[in-house]
Amino acid sequence: MASIDERKREYYYNKAKEEGYRSRASYKLKQLQKKFYIIKRGNVVVDLGAAPGGWSQVASEFVGRKGKVVAVDKQAIAPFEKKNIEILRLDMRREDLADQIFKVAGSLADVVLSDLAGNVTGNWSLDADRQNYLVLLALEACNRILKEGGTFVTKVFRGPTIQELDEEIKPRFQKIKRFRPPATRKRSAEEYYVCTGFKKTEG
Ligand SMILES: C[S@@+](CC[C@H](N)C(=O)[O-])C[C@H]1O[C@@H](n2cnc3c(N)ncnc32)[C@H](O)[C@@H]1O
């Protein structure tokens, strides 16, 4: 018999196919939005680790025609039907990352999303380390691309480095809420942080 996780996977896979979303992950952002009302109409949203584009599709609906979504990934992303999504093919490690994003976004972002994830090796502690390194890169980018008071939503992995990560993130925001969207697999170590009230630092 299929496990709960397998059934969940299949359920969201089929739902995404029926509803025209590019990933099962789309439902995680929908669930985050339902709980926290993160993205408002007219917002500028930067989606880091956006391929194949499910979160960007969902964010594009939330921001509406007057808003904008910038979808960033090191992998190619197929063009979207919606006109309010711009695609940027960039590796998070690039030095000019923030400049490139800022140029395309046209202003500071109201919301930075990060569903960034590397290839999983199966070694829990190594995978968690790599994941949380990506979170640090995203946090660094926030300093250049997120407006004061803005919101950062990021995937994190509960592993040996989570405390260090918390120490980096906490001073930079007024409030951090943790959430595991129902679409997350039960066995997964991932969860999402919804960080609000961004405090810019110098430099
Ligand atoms: C879980 S997927 C994102 C799924 C996406 N939210 C969706 O709904 O379609 C994680 C993405 O992070 C990207 N990624 C991982 N490391 C990266 C890096 N160093 N620079 C840019 N993108 C990266 C991967 O290429 C992958 O597309």
The ligand as an ORCA input file, in Angstrom:
! r2SCAN-3c Opt
* xyz 0 1
  C      12.569     22.999     -5.191
  S      13.108     23.799     -6.648
  C      12.034     25.189     -6.719
  C      10.634     24.867     -7.167
  C       9.808     26.114     -7.422
  N       9.496     26.819     -6.189
  C       8.512     25.807     -8.126
  O       7.455     25.932     -7.506
  O       8.541     25.484     -9.316
  C      14.638     24.493     -6.145
  C      15.379     25.298     -7.213
  O      16.542     25.900     -6.633
  C      17.474     26.088     -7.685
  N      18.834     26.334     -7.184
  C      19.577     25.543     -6.372
  N      20.802     26.076     -6.185
  C      20.815     27.262     -6.870
  C      21.801     28.283     -7.064
  N      23.029     28.186     -6.513
  N      21.473     29.341     -7.820
  C      20.249     29.442     -8.386
  N      19.279     28.510     -8.265
  C      19.558     27.431     -7.523
  C      17.391     24.771     -8.440
  O      17.905     24.934     -9.747
  C      15.893     24.456     -8.385
  O      15.252     24.857     -9.568
*
